[in-house]
Amino acid sequence: MAHVIRMPGISADSEEAVLLEWNITSGTAIRAGDNLATVETEKANVDIEADGDGTLWRTLVEPGTTVAVGAPIAVIVDSGENTDDEGAILGALGLGGAAPSAP
């Protein structure tokens, strides 16, 4: 089932971070622990790791964007999951208004 990757809280006092780059492109199969993206806080650059296996279906944030902690940044789908109905997937995740980037 599809799930959302959110901007993690990098430090106790951080409220936002800049998504520097995506290290995996949309459509790529991933495994737990794979480095999905690099984000920058005031103090350090940190890698965001996949929390499970699947496919990076959509990125929701362009590199260089400042993102609030907890905001959705990507959608992961299970391997083999039907992704034909993009609107239904995004709606089920509460992202109906999101403007995902193309794969």
C-alpha positions, 0 to 999 in steps of 0.5 A: 500500500502507498505511504508518504515520506515526510520531512523528518525532524533533524534536530529537536529545535528544527522546524524546517529543512532544505531538500538539497537533492533526490538521490533516487529517481521516481520509478526506482525500486528501493529497499529499507535503508536506501538513501532517498534524499539529502536535506540541509539544516542550519547545522548539517546535511543529513540523508533521509533513508527509506523506511521500507521496501517498495518503489519511489513513485512520486517526489512531491518537493523539488530540490532547493525547496525549504520544507516544514518538518512533517510535510510530505515529500514523496510517495512510496508504493509497494512493488507491483502496486497498481498506480494507474489511478494517481488521483485515488492514490493521492486522495487516499493519502490525504494529498489530493491537492499535492502537485507531484512531479512526473516520474 
